[in-house]
Amino acid sequence: MALATWITSPDNPLTARVMMNRLWYRHFGRGIVKTPSDFGKLSGGATHPDLLDWLAGQFVNQRWSLKAMHRLMVTSNTYRQSAVPREDGLAVDADNRLLWRKSPVRLDAESLRDAVLAVSGRLNPKMGGPGFRDVSITPNNGTTYYEPIYPHGDEFNRRTVYRFSPRGGRSAILDTFDCPDPSTTAPRRAVTTTPLQALALLNNHFILSKAGAMADRVKTHAKGNLDAQVTQVFRDAFQREPDADELRLAKRLAKEYGLTTLCRSLFNSNEFVILN
């Protein structure tokens, strides 16, 4: 209790500043201080120190409510800017440190898995309680071996935050998208781009099953009407309707290879994986 009281004391502004910097980093892809765990002289300093101080003050005034601060950030004009680059901005600040546009941010591994579950119609919104285990557990002479498995059932379609994450039972889809080793701390995640990510979004067992579930769900709502099925898939995945060329190409793909293949291709698109 003494430690908690000291950490959250009004005389200790560092806690609120660190938390707001990390929250900003999660929404904007880069913190106001670019090193989330280092606010010292080697950190490079804050790009907007007054903003960071103001956010920290608001956090305390909101009784340390993260939900209130999430809402404040995502409804701000800064967050809602277009991600389209401008020549004048690129000439002055190519890294967008001054926030003249919304930097594209790739979904982290857990959010990507949750998004696939949501658009497939299979997301289980159950909260709290024991997590789910998609690994087999084999004790052997004081050592425990974990192997990934692919269980079926609604319990295994819960949000990724409820996944039991042993060090030896890594998930292929999470690993591929830079989910850190659960045995280490990772204040700032690596964001890589590799061919394995595209292959995982085409061939991973989880993706295949959820693409099939998405296709089955859409077929029941628009029986026999391919135009309506393709349009619904775009609405679910991208929150918009396809344009004329997209509709034509998507219908051709669905006719030749099935609606499930179209769902897999949308999961593998930049528009699904990257927030603009």
N, C-alpha and C positions, 0 to 999 in steps of 0.2 A: 504493500500500500504506500509506503514511503517513497519507493522508486516511482510508482505511477503518479503520485502527487507531484513529485519533482519534475517528471517528464512533461506533465501537462500544466505546470505552473505558469501563470501570466508573466512571471519574470524569466521564463525560458522560451523565447520566441523561436528557437531553432526547430522544435518539433513541428510546429504548424508550417513553417517555411519549407522544411524537407518534405512533408506530406503533400503540400500544394505543388511543389516542384515535380514530385513523382506523378501526381494526378495530371498535371499539365503535360508531362511527357507521354502518358498513356493516350491522351487525346490528340496531341499534336505531333507525336513522333520524335520530339526532342524537348528536353526540359528547358526552362528559363535559365537554369544552370545546367549545362550539358552533362555533367557528371553527377548522377543522383545521389551517390554516396560520399561525395567530396565537395564541401562548400568552402574549402580552404583556398590558399593563394594559388595552388597549382590547378584549380578547377577551371580557370579561365574567366571566372566571374559571371554575373548574371547579365543577360542581354537587356532585361527590363526589370531592374531592381525595385523600382517603385511599385510595379505591378505585382511582383512576388510578395512584397510586404503587405500590399493591400489585400491580396488573396488570403494571406495568412491571418490577417485581422478579421476578414469576413468569416473564415473557417471557425475561429474562436467565437465570434458573435453568433454564429449559427449553431452554437453548442456542439461543435465538432461533428456536424452532420455531413458525411461524405455525399449523401444523396443530394443535398442542397447545393454542394459545390459542383457535382457533376452537372446538375441542371444549369447552374450559372455559366459554366464553361461552354456547354454545347448549344446554349441559346445566345451566346455572344456573337457580335458581328464578326469578330476575328475567326471564330470556328466556322461560321457560315459563309465565308468568302469562297469564291470560285477557286478551283485548283488549276485553272488554265494559266500557264505562264505568260508574262508580258516582257517584251524586249527591254523596256526601260527598267523594270524590276530586276531582270537577270543581269543587266549591265552593272547595277549597283550592289546587288546582294543575291548572288546566284544560289547560295545555300539557304536562303529564306530565313536567316536568323532574325530579321526584323519583322517577320510575319506579314508581309505585304500580300500574300496569298495563302490558301490552305494547302499545306504540303500533303501529297498523297501518303497514306499510311496503310501498310498491309495489315490485314487481320492477324492477330497472334494465333498460335496453334489452337488454343482452347476455344477462342471465339469462332474460328473457322469451323471447327467440329460442331459447335453449337448452331451455327448458321445453317450447316447442311441438315442437321436434325430438324431445325425449324421449318425450312422450306420444303422438306420431304413430308412434313406432317407427322413426324414420329417423335418430336421432342416431348419428353415427359417433364412437366413443370414441377414435379414434386420437390419440396424444399425440406432441408433438415434431415436428421436421422443418419443411419449408417450409409456410407458410400457404396458404390458398386465395384465389383472386381472383375475385370476382363483379362485376368491372368490365372494360370494354374499355379498352385502352391505345392511344392514337393520338399518336405523336410528330409535332410540327409546328414546324419552324424553331426548335428549342431549347426549345420548350414542349411539355408532355405533357398531353393531354386524357384525362380519365377519364369514362366513362359507365357507369351501373349496367346490368348484364345479369342474366338469370335462367338460369344454366346448370343442367344436370341432372347427376346423378351423386353417388355416395357421398362423394366428396372434398369437395363443397360443403355437406355436412351435418355438418361438424365443428363443435365448439364455437366460439362467436363470437370467443373470444380469439385464434383462429388466422386471423381474417379480415385480409387486407391492406386497410388503411384509408387510402387517399389523401385528401387534403383536397378534391379535386374530384370524388370518386366516392362520395358519401354514400349510405348505405342508407336508403330511405324508412322502413322499419319501425323502424330504430334511431334515426333522426333524430326521428321522431314521439314517441318515448318518451325524449327528452332525453339521448341519447348525445352527449357533448360533441364539438366539433370536434377532430380529432386533432392539429391544429397548435397547440393551446393547452393549458395545464394547468388542471385542474378538481378541486381538492381536495374541493370539495363541489358536487354536481350540483344543478341546478334540478329541481324536481319539479312539472310542470305538469299540468293536466287540461284537455284540449281536445277538441272534436268530431272532430278529425282522428284521434285515437287510436282512437275507436270505429270510424270509417270504415276505418282501416288494418287493424284486426282483423277486418273483414268482407270487405274487397275487395282487400287486398294480395296480390300474386301468390304470395309465400312462404306466407302464411296459407292461401290457397285450395289450394295443392298439398299442404300438410301436413294440412289437414283431410281432403282426399280420401284421403291415405295412411292416416290414422288410421281412417277409415271402412272402407277396404278390409281393413285388418288385423283389425278387430273382426268384420267379416262372415265372414272365414275361420274364426274361432274359434267363432262362434255362427250357423251357417248357418240362415237362415229363422226364427230365434227372435228377434223384435224386442225382447221383454222382456229377454232375455239381452244383446243388443247394446247397448241403452240403459244397462243396469246396468253393463256393462263400460266404456262410455265415461265414465260418472260415476266409476267406480273409478280409471280412468287419469288423468282430469283433476283430480279433487278428493280422491282417496284415501278415498272413502266411497261408499256406495250411495245412490241417490236415495230420497227419501221418497215417499209415495203420490201426492201432488199433482205432484211433479216428474216421476215416472215417467209419469203420465197425460199431462201436457203435452208431455213430451219425445217420447213415442210418437206423439202427434198431429202434432207438428212433423216427425218422421222419416217418417211415413206420407205427409204432404202434400208435403214438399220434399226428402226424402232424408236419410240418416244424415250425409252430409257437411255439410249445413246445420246439423244439431244440433251437430256438432263445432265448427264456426265459432262458433256461439252460445256454447258453453262457453269457447272461447278468449277471448271478449269479456266474460266475466263477472268481477265483482269478486273472486269466490272464487278464480279462476285467476290474476288479475293482482296481487292484494294479499295479503301475508302477514299473517295475524291471529294 
